[in-house]
Amino acid sequence: MTNDETNLNDESRTVVAPYRAFSFARIAAITTNTLTELTRQKVFYFLLIFALLLIGSSAFLARFTFQQEFQILKDVSLGAMSIFTSLLAIIATARLIPQDIEDRTVYTILAKPVPRFEYLLGKLMGVLLLLAISILVMGAMFVVVLYVREQTALHETARQFANAPRDQLDAALRGLRASALNVDILPGIIIIYLKACLLAALTLFVSTFASTNIFTVVVMAVIYFIGHLQATAREYWLQEHTAGWMTRAFLGLVALFFPDLQAFNLIDDIVVGAAISLALFAKTAAIGIFYTLIYTLLGTFVFYGKEL
Amino acid sequence: MRVSIAAAMLIAFGLIRLPAERAIEMQHRQEHLRGVELNLDLREKIGQLGFVAALSGFRSIVADGLFLQAHVAWERTEWGRVLLLFRQVTTLQPRATLFWDMAAWHMGWNASVAAFNDRTQPRLALRIKAQREYFALAKDFLERGIKNNPDKPQLYESLARLYKEKYKDHEHASEFFLKAAGRPRAPSYDRRFSAYELSYCDGREREAYERLRQLYDEGEKERLPTLITRLKFLEEKLDIPPEQRIPKTERLNR
């Protein structure tokens, strides 16, 4: 065997690597790339708005009693978390595929041995990672502000009740702690994240057949509103038998087509001190994950038939 | 073609998830979540914009916004507006005891005093009538608040205070302090306050004495100045034998 033949054999050994139908490494590469792209688009600016909102409302609410202040602070912060993550999930996801088509990046990627579902999964994971980072940062800011205010309130209350009987002081401090930071907020934040994941997966599914990202955003806005009414439509559909068949058919379609987003609104009750049972949290989390998986699979199914 | 198949799959998925969604909703109702029905009545109460926001899952933020408006209306002593806004706030957030409590406080303590001191109304009888109407509004807020939050002691306490301070009805005040004491995480003073109020009720002195004495016997922690004063008063009134009375040397000024 000549030297040239030996070199050729060595090269062919390195080039013909075994192809795997599913590769975490490929998905991870697309995920990292998507996250980097989204970060470069300065999506994290909304965190600054969140911080300003949090600090601003905290300063403004100083004129109220501590209980009132905590309640409004929690409502505003968790509501802002919910709206920012939902918006981010929809807007960031809606532009993923159209942007890649416009930049022709999708052709470069899919020309390589990358299956379409890996491409789609990588894109979605990038958004989910972005949402996780966002909610972690917002959650941390919220906890810090609430903790600082709680400590101030505890010292102030202890000073005011210095001459009161011990049990009245204890009751006041207990009431204050109950209205401030409590562990029940954590499942609420996780549910906000899962709702955002669901919305991201649904947006990805819509964007696989949408022609523009504006169309995707508009459709998602409609889905968002109807999704919060789905439970009402579903109950009416299942229980009200006196309505006309057209009404019932319409309500049935709403109930079957749209996700029940109201099921993820536990925060409204958590902020007023309602404890969410583990069973309810587990069921809500499970249905959130289930929705996300199904919408991802449907998106993949449609994307396989899409002409690029 | 694929989109149509996906739509059919979406409906099939809808049928699969339907029982799970209903189970979650049932559990929400069992745990007293979803206490608000988003219907036309609510839309009339909170207006179009508020209703849309509430529909979008921002019920608590809308309630906070209305609460802030109610606070401004209170600063301007616009009592009609305060009442209207608090009705909206409590409709949106029926699980927030704070809102029920604040609504009752504004009606029972602020608006009622303003009505009684109203210089534009020269007739005392009408001023008293207006004042009592505000007491009734406060009572209504607290009763509805209790109905929505039966396990929380705060609103029972507030209703007891309303009976005590505004209606001068010690019997009902005692009853609601006792109900508050029976709720989870109730402060220990509710039981004491109930006994104090009972000690003012004619014909129930014996029962009041027994309850106060029981508290006294529980130890130093309960032997507070008011309790000792009321106990000594009842000992005199009921003519309790000297050997059964609490020591005369019991200090009142702790």
Boltz contact constraints between the chains, C-beta under 6 A:
constraints:
  - contact:
      token1: [A, 67]
      token2: [B, 98]
      max_distance: 6.0
  - contact:
      token1: [A, 71]
      token2: [B, 98]
      max_distance: 6.0
  - contact:
      token1: [A, 72]
      token2: [B, 64]
      max_distance: 6.0
  - contact:
      token1: [A, 75]
      token2: [B, 60]
      max_distance: 6.0
  - contact:
      token1: [A, 75]
      token2: [B, 61]
      max_distance: 6.0
  - contact:
      token1: [A, 75]
      token2: [B, 64]
      max_distance: 6.0
  - contact:
      token1: [A, 79]
      token2: [B, 58]
      max_distance: 6.0
  - contact:
      token1: [A, 79]
      token2: [B, 61]
      max_distance: 6.0
  - contact:
      token1: [A, 165]
      token2: [B, 224]
      max_distance: 6.0
  - contact:
      token1: [A, 167]
      token2: [B, 188]
      max_distance: 6.0
  - contact:
      token1: [A, 167]
      token2: [B, 189]
      max_distance: 6.0
  - contact:
      token1: [A, 168]
      token2: [B, 189]
      max_distance: 6.0
  - contact:
      token1: [A, 171]
      token2: [B, 187]
      max_distance: 6.0
  - contact:
      token1: [A, 209]
      token2: [B, 3]
      max_distance: 6.0
  - contact:
      token1: [A, 228]
      token2: [B, 55]
      max_distance: 6.0
  - contact:
      token1: [A, 228]
      token2: [B, 56]
      max_distance: 6.0
  - contact:
      token1: [A, 228]
      token2: [B, 57]
      max_distance: 6.0
  - contact:
      token1: [A, 231]
      token2: [B, 25]
      max_distance: 6.0
  - contact:
      token1: [A, 256]
      token2: [B, 11]
      max_distance: 6.0
  - contact:
      token1: [A, 256]
      token2: [B, 14]
      max_distance: 6.0
  - contact:
      token1: [A, 260]
      token2: [B, 21]
      max_distance: 6.0
  - contact:
      token1: [A, 263]
      token2: [B, 24]
      max_distance: 6.0
  - contact:
      token1: [A, 265]
      token2: [B, 57]
      max_distance: 6.0
  - contact:
      token1: [A, 268]
      token2: [B, 59]
      max_distance: 6.0
  - contact:
      token1: [A, 268]
      token2: [B, 60]
      max_distance: 6.0
  - contact:
      token1: [A, 269]
      token2: [B, 33]
      max_distance: 6.0
  - contact:
      token1: [A, 269]
      token2: [B, 95]
      max_distance: 6.0
  - contact:
      token1: [A, 271]
      token2: [B, 60]
      max_distance: 6.0
  - contact:
      token1: [A, 272]
      token2: [B, 95]
      max_distance: 6.0
  - contact:
      token1: [A, 272]
      token2: [B, 96]
      max_distance: 6.0
  - contact:
      token1: [A, 274]
      token2: [B, 95]
      max_distance: 6.0
  - contact:
      token1: [A, 280]
      token2: [B, 27]
      max_distance: 6.0
  - contact:
      token1: [A, 283]
      token2: [B, 24]
      max_distance: 6.0
  - contact:
      token1: [A, 287]
      token2: [B, 20]
      max_distance: 6.0
  - contact:
      token1: [A, 294]
      token2: [B, 13]
      max_distance: 6.0
  - contact:
      token1: [A, 298]
      token2: [B, 6]
      max_distance: 6.0
  - contact:
      token1: [A, 301]
      token2: [B, 6]
      max_distance: 6.0
  - contact:
      token1: [A, 302]
      token2: [B, 2]
      max_distance: 6.0
  - contact:
      token1: [A, 302]
      token2: [B, 3]
      max_distance: 6.0
  - contact:
      token1: [A, 302]
      token2: [B, 6]
      max_distance: 6.0
  - contact:
      token1: [A, 305]
      token2: [B, 2]
      max_distance: 6.0
